[in-house]
Amino acid sequence: MTVPARSQESAPGSAPAAQAVRATGVGKVFSTKEGDVVALTDVALEVAAGEFVSLIGPSGCGKSTLLRLIADLDESTSGSLEIFGKPARKARLDQDYGIAFQQSGLLPWRTVAANIALPLELAGSGKVERAERVRELVELVGLTEFADRYPDQLSGGMQQRVAIARALASRPRLLLMDEPFGALDEMTREYLQGELTRIAGETGAAVVFVTHSIPEAVFLSDRVVVMSPRPGRITDILTTGLGPVRGDALRESPEFFERVTAVREALHGTPVERANER
């Protein structure tokens, strides 16, 4: 299976697209009974429109916290954060992003089609418009034959595909994903990684993806952002440079193993020769 990578170029003659994400000096402190906990400190990151960026680091380093700040599910304590040039709150209200978590969060009493349609219903879309968009999305994630099934009639991998389709319902320019494949078996996980690459390529959405898996981060991403133990900060950003096609053969290539090694060494704080400097 081979699938196209995302294009990050603007159309000829068009103005450059705004950065999907721009974080400048972002920090987050949580107040607890035992005192303040610094979750993030001085995070600076830019994600281009159409770019796939993974966040990786040890548990508790603030990966999910950063994703929640981008999604306006929490507020930063310091610094500034913009989504397509807007405050995170405005971007959320404008439905500029979709989000998917490790658990699919599907409503058990709704069919696949009805779960996907939920964001459109909440946005006030008409019945005909909803039906057409759902038809497009079930085809996009390969579930056309399962549109009338309920979540408990689906495998875990299929449920995650429904969750991705639901996140894409409002045609967001940014997709935020917090370990969406973490609970799946390895074969299903690798299959969905390929599917996600295809979907991101077809929709042109930028993706910020949280993972603990180094091979997953390298396979999916244009850049891998390495974070330190708490207080979380960005210690390294590695460009994968693996070309415009991501398919199963890539996993066995010397270039892939080199990038996996580079990310692993960056996580352990070992100086490495950057792929894009070779």
C-alpha positions in Angstrom: 0.0 0.0 0.0 1.3 3.4 -1.0 -0.3 6.7 -0.1 0.6 10.3 -0.9 2.0 12.6 1.7 0.6 15.9 2.4 1.3 18.9 0.2 2.4 22.0 2.1 2.6 24.3 -0.9 0.1 27.1 -1.6 -1.6 27.1 -5.0 0.3 29.0 -7.7 -0.4 32.8 -7.4 -2.0 32.4 -4.0 -0.9 34.1 -0.8 1.1 31.9 1.6 -1.2 30.0 4.0 -1.1 31.1 7.7 0.7 28.8 10.1 -1.7 26.1 11.3 -0.2 26.4 14.8 2.1 29.0 16.2 3.1 28.7 19.9 5.4 31.3 21.4 6.8 31.0 24.9 3.8 28.8 26.0 3.8 27.6 29.6 1.2 25.8 31.7 1.2 25.6 35.5 -1.4 23.5 37.4 -2.3 24.4 41.0 -2.7 21.4 43.3 -3.1 20.9 47.0 0.6 20.0 47.2 1.6 23.2 45.3 2.1 24.3 41.7 3.1 21.8 39.0 4.8 23.2 36.0 3.6 21.1 33.1 5.0 23.1 30.2 7.6 25.8 30.0 8.7 28.2 27.2 7.3 26.0 24.3 7.9 27.5 20.9 6.5 25.6 17.9 5.2 26.3 14.4 3.2 23.8 12.3 2.7 24.7 8.7 -0.7 24.3 6.9 -0.9 20.8 5.6 2.1 19.6 7.7 2.1 16.4 9.8 3.9 16.9 13.1 4.2 14.3 15.9 4.8 15.1 19.6 6.8 12.5 21.4 8.4 12.3 24.8 8.2 10.4 28.2 4.9 10.1 30.1 4.1 13.3 31.9 6.1 15.5 29.6 3.1 17.6 28.6 2.4 16.3 25.1 -1.3 16.0 25.8 -1.4 19.2 27.7 0.0 21.1 24.7 -2.6 19.4 22.5 -5.3 20.5 24.9 -4.1 24.1 24.8 -4.1 24.1 21.0 -7.7 22.7 21.1 -8.8 25.4 23.7 -9.7 22.6 26.1 -7.4 24.4 28.6 -5.7 27.8 28.9 -2.0 28.5 28.9 -0.5 30.2 31.9 2.0 32.2 29.8 2.9 32.9 26.2 0.8 33.1 23.1 -0.9 30.5 20.9 -2.5 31.0 17.5 -4.4 28.7 15.2 -4.4 29.9 11.6 -3.6 33.4 13.0 -6.5 33.3 15.5 -6.7 32.8 19.2 -7.4 29.2 20.1 -10.8 30.1 21.4 -11.8 31.7 18.1 -10.4 28.8 16.1 -12.5 26.4 18.2 -15.7 28.4 17.6 -14.9 28.6 13.9 -14.4 24.8 13.8 -10.9 25.1 12.4 -9.9 21.9 14.0 -11.2 18.4 14.6 -9.9 16.2 17.5 -9.7 12.5 18.1 -8.6 10.7 21.3 -7.3 7.3 22.3 -10.8 6.2 23.0 -13.2 6.7 20.1 -15.9 8.2 22.3 -18.7 7.1 20.0 -22.3 7.3 21.3 -23.5 3.7 21.5 -27.1 4.5 20.7 -26.1 6.2 17.4 -25.1 4.4 14.2 -21.8 5.0 12.4 -23.6 7.5 10.1 -25.3 9.3 13.0 -22.1 9.5 15.1 -20.3 11.1 12.1 -23.1 13.5 11.6 -23.2 14.7 15.2 -20.9 17.7 14.7 -22.9 18.8 11.7 -26.1 18.6 13.6 -24.7 20.7 16.4 -23.5 23.2 13.8 -27.0 23.4 12.3 -26.3 21.9 8.9 -29.3 20.8 6.9 -30.4 17.2 6.6 -29.4 16.9 2.9 -26.0 18.5 3.5 -25.4 16.2 6.4 -26.3 13.1 4.5 -24.0 14.0 1.6 -21.1 14.8 3.9 -21.6 11.6 5.9 -21.6 9.6 2.6 -18.3 11.2 1.6 -16.7 10.5 5.0 -17.8 6.8 5.4 -16.3 6.3 1.9 -13.1 8.2 2.9 -12.5 5.9 5.9 -13.6 2.7 4.1 -16.8 2.1 6.1 -19.5 2.5 3.5 -20.9 -1.0 4.2 -21.1 -0.3 7.9 -22.9 3.1 7.9 -25.9 1.6 9.6 -24.1 -0.4 12.2 -23.7 0.5 15.9 -20.4 0.9 17.7 -20.6 -2.4 19.6 -20.9 -4.1 16.2 -17.5 -2.7 15.1 -13.9 -3.7 15.9 -11.7 -1.2 17.8 -9.9 -0.2 14.6 -13.2 0.5 12.9 -14.4 2.6 15.8 -11.3 4.7 15.5 -12.0 5.2 11.8 -15.4 6.5 12.7 -13.9 8.8 15.3 -11.5 10.2 12.6 -14.4 10.7 10.2 -16.4 12.5 12.9 -13.3 14.8 13.6 -13.2 15.6 9.8 -17.0 16.3 9.5 -16.8 20.1 9.5 -13.8 20.0 7.0 -11.3 21.3 9.6 -7.9 22.6 8.4 -6.3 21.1 11.4 -6.6 17.6 13.0 -5.5 17.1 16.6 -4.9 13.5 17.6 -4.0 12.2 21.1 -2.7 8.6 20.8 -5.6 7.5 18.7 -4.1 4.1 18.0 -2.5 3.5 21.3 -5.0 0.8 22.4 -4.9 -1.2 19.2 -3.0 -4.3 18.2 0.1 -3.8 16.1 -1.4 -5.0 12.8 -4.4 -2.8 13.1 -2.2 0.1 14.3 0.0 -0.1 11.2 -3.0 -0.4 8.9 -4.6 2.7 10.4 -1.3 4.6 10.2 -1.4 4.1 6.5 -5.0 5.1 6.3 -4.4 8.2 8.3 -1.6 9.2 5.9 -3.9 8.7 3.0 -6.7 10.7 4.7 -4.4 13.6 5.6 -3.1 13.7 2.0 -6.6 13.7 0.5 -8.0 16.3 2.9 -4.9 18.6 3.1 -5.4 19.0 6.8 -2.5 19.8 9.1 -2.1 17.1 11.8 -0.6 17.4 15.3 -0.3 13.9 16.6 0.6 12.7 20.1 2.3 9.3 20.4 4.7 7.3 22.6 5.8 5.2 19.6 9.0 6.2 17.8 8.3 4.2 14.6 4.8 5.6 14.5 6.0 9.1 14.8 8.6 8.6 12.1 6.3 6.8 9.7 3.6 9.5 9.9 5.4 12.7 10.2 7.1 15.4 8.3 8.7 16.5 11.5 9.0 14.8 15.0 9.0 17.1 18.0 10.9 15.7 21.0 9.9 16.8 24.5 11.7 16.6 27.8 10.4 15.2 31.1 8.4 17.6 33.2 8.6 20.5 33.1 7.8 19.8 29.5 9.8 21.7 26.8 10.8 21.1 23.3 14.4 19.8 23.2 14.7 18.8 19.5 12.8 18.9 16.2 13.8 16.3 13.6 12.7 16.5 9.9 12.1 13.0 8.6 12.7 13.8 4.9 11.2 10.5 3.8 9.7 11.8 0.6 6.2 12.3 -0.7 5.1 8.6 -0.5 4.5 6.7 2.8 3.8 3.0 2.3 4.5 -0.4 3.9 7.9 -0.7 2.1 9.1 2.4 3.9 9.1 0.5 7.3 11.8 -1.8 6.0 14.0 0.9 4.4 17.4 2.0 5.8 16.3 5.6 5.8 13.4 4.7 8.0 15.6 2.9 10.5 18.0 5.8 10.5 15.3 8.3 11.4 13.9 6.0 14.1 17.4 5.8 15.6 17.8 9.6 15.4 14.6 10.1 17.3 15.5 7.5 19.9 18.8 9.1 20.5 17.2 12.6 20.7 14.8 11.2 23.4 17.8 10.0 25.4 19.7 13.2 25.0 22.4 11.8 22.7 23.7 14.2 20.1 22.8 12.9 16.6 23.5 14.0 13.0 20.3 15.5 11.7 18.8 13.8 8.7 18.3 17.2 6.9 21.9 18.1 7.5 23.3 15.1 5.6 
